[in-house]
Each structure stands twice: as C-alpha cells, then as structure tokens.
Amino acid sequence: MARKLSRKFQARERLMRNQLSSLVLNGKVITTLSKAKLLKSEMEKLIQKTGKLEAVSRKRMIGGTLYSGAVKKLDDEYKTYKNVAIYKVYSRRGDGAPMGQVVIGKDEPSKSTSKKIEAKNE
C-alpha cells in the first residue's frame, strides 16, 4: 500500500480488508476517491493472484486479505473479471470530499450522476 490515508498501519490494513470484502460480496462500494483509487489497485492485484494459482494456494494467499465468504465468491465468480472501474458519484455533504464508486465487472452507475475516473499512476 502506497497511501497512508491519515491512519496507522493496522487501521489501514483493517480498512482495506473490510472494503475489499465488501467490494467482492456486493460488487460495488461507494467511498472517497483516495480510498477508491487504493481499493481499485488492491482489487486488481487480488484478481491477478486468483487467476494464476491453484485452488489451495489461492485460498491460503487470499485468506489473510479477505473474509471467508468473500474468498469463496472471488474464487467462484470474479476470477474471470479483469475490469475494476472507479466512477465519480458526488461530493460528500459534510466536508465536500469527492466520493467515488468502485465497481467490479459490468455494473455501471447511471450516466447522469457519475463520471468515470481514470486513476493516475502515483
């Protein structure tokens, strides 16, 4: 993980584990753009790892990163997907932070409220 997100190491690890698991289980997650960019890169790494390994090694490697239900769903459904996209949705009401939706596969938010974000390599 390259970004610190104004959190300590363990808090960042737990945050990513929760958001990655939610993304796998639900197919999409709404979060701030900075977290969304990090989440997208981590998800792409997981999908790559899933496609290359055998079943036992795959579950062992991913087991520390995702919760058990998410590992099973990633193994069954998402190993063929390679498309992880970020869409800008709205600005958060309280502090004006830009929010983004991270989507796996073919789901896209409505065109009127979203704009696709191309992540920069930082």
N, C-alpha and C positions, 0 to 999 in steps of 0.2 A: 504494500500500500504506500503510495507516494504522498497522499494528502493526510494532514493531521486532523482536519475538521474541528479544531479547537477542543480536542478531547485527549485524554490519556490513552495509552496503548490498549489496555484491557477494555475500556469503554468503546473504542473504535472497533475492536475485534467483535465484541458482542453486538454492536450496532450493525455491522456488515453481515454477521451470521443471521440476525433477525430479518434484515431486509432481503438478503439473498433467499432465505427460506420462504418469505412471503412472496417474493417475485416468482419463485418456482411453483408454489402452491396455487397462486391466484392468476399468474400470467401477466400481471401488471401491478405497478406500485407508483403512487404519487409521493414525491419527496422534493427537497430543494435541489436546484440544478447542480450544485457542487457535489452533493451526495449521489445524485443520479449519474454523474459522469464516472465517479468511482465505482458505483454499483454496476454500471454497464461494462467497465473493463474487467471487473472481478467475475461477472457472469460469463463473459466471453471466454475467459480462462477456464472456468469450470466446464463449459460446454466442450471446449477443445480437449480437456483432460478426459472427459467422459467418452468421447469418440475413439480415443486411441487405446484405452486399457481393456483388460479382461474384466469380467464381472466382479470377481472377488477383490482384485486390486482397486477397481473403480470405487467400490463401496467403502473400502478401507481408507482410500485417499480423501474422498469427499466427506466421509463420516464426521470429521472434525470441523468441517466448514458449514454443513447444513444439518438440520434436524432430520430424524429418520424418515418421516413421511415425505419430506422434500427430496431426499436422496432417492427414494423409490420412484417418485414421479419424474425426477430428472432422468433417471436411468431408463424408465419406460417410454416417456413421451418426448422429451426435449433433446435427446442425443442427436437427432437428425436436423434440428434447427440450428442455424448459424446467424440468424437475424435478431439482434438486440438493438432496439431503437429508443431514442430519447425524444420526447415531444414537449415543447414548452406549453404549459397549460394556462397559468395565470400567475399573478403576484399575490403573495400571502397578505391577508388583510392587516394583521397587526404590525408587522415590521417591513412589509413591502418586498420580502425576499422572493426572488423568482422561483417558481415551482415548475417541476418537470415530471412527466410520466414516463417511466421505463417500461417497455413492452417487449415481450418475447413472442416471436412468431408473426402471425398475420393480423392480430388485433391492432387497429389504429383508432385513436380518439377522433371525435367529429372534426371536420376540417375547419369549421367556423371558430372553434375555441382553441385550436392548437397550431403550432408551427414546429416542424421538425428541426432539431438542433444537431448540427454536425460537431462532434466533440473534437477539440484541438488536442494534438499530442503535446502534452506539457511535461 
